[in-house]
Amino acid sequence: MIGRDAMERFFSDNDATSQFLEHLDNSIVRVRYSLWKNRPGRASKELRQASQDAEFLESQVLRLHRSLRALENHFFMDGGDDPESVVARAMIDGGLQDLAEGDWSTAAERFENAIDQLSGEGMRVNPFLIHRFWLAIDARWPTGSPTGMLLVSMENLDDRPMQPVRLAVPAPPGWVARPKITKVPMLPPGGYVDLGIEMDPLGEAANQLNRRLTVTCGYLVDRGDINLMVRVENRTMQTVEGCLVDPWVPPGFMKPRLPIFGELGPGEVLHAPVVVEPVGMVGYRS
């Protein structure tokens, strides 16, 4: 059995992909051999493991397809005629064609090459499409202060530097950030940054509602694939009912469904995953 960590190198190691496919072929051979030796118990166990590995490979192929399509959508919407973009678009088109023909290894290699082209300094590409990083957005309400504080944390999980980006501050509904746009500095591999941004309420209703609830959003971003988790905390001594949360998502992405928290008791904390898809690609998530 190949370890899950080795299989996770699907996107970054072409040889690992070939080895994994060979591993699946060998698993089928072992199943047939166990049946031939009249060992149904062992054959059943090996077949279950082979099925799990095949499902994992299918999820990785779908994930690669989503990432390639998201980059294709980016170029369709924003264009880009510089030499690096032209080369990257050709690689993306080739990668999609490779996937259609079942050549997953070559498609993954083309995707990596396209990322290399788009990760250089000065390239204007949505960082959510080409980088791996962790992003946390947490709204705080200091006691006795009429303003709020938005804490934005980002950690580069990639082996490439993240170039500086301008981020439109994702303030909660009913609040306005000061400033509305902030600059995230260049982050080396493993680098992180914490930003604190003041917010002003647009009305007393928004002020009171947000002070009753604390909503934290965590985004695990892997080159066009976003896993979003929402944390909601009731900060009061009263039960809150019927809470619908509409978390921020970056440009080019959408939420097919929003999380609904039916009831939060005093001081209760609940978590909910939120599906995030590239625009125009709803239903591609495995």
Secondary structure, DSSP 8 states (H G I E B T S, - for coil): ---HHHHGGGGT-HHHHHHHHHHHHHHHHHHHHHHHTT-HHHHHHHHHHHHHHHHHHHHHHHHHHHHHHHHHHHHHHH---SHHHHHHHHHHHHHHHHHHTT-HHHHHHHHHHHHHHHSSTT----HHHH-EEEEEEEEE--TT-SSEEEEEEEEE-SSS-B--EEEE----TTEEEESSEEEE--B-TT-EEEEEEEEEESSHHHHHHHHHEEEEEEEEEETTEEEEEEEEEE-SSS-EEEEE------TTEE-SS--EEEEE-TT-EEEEEEE-EETT-TT---
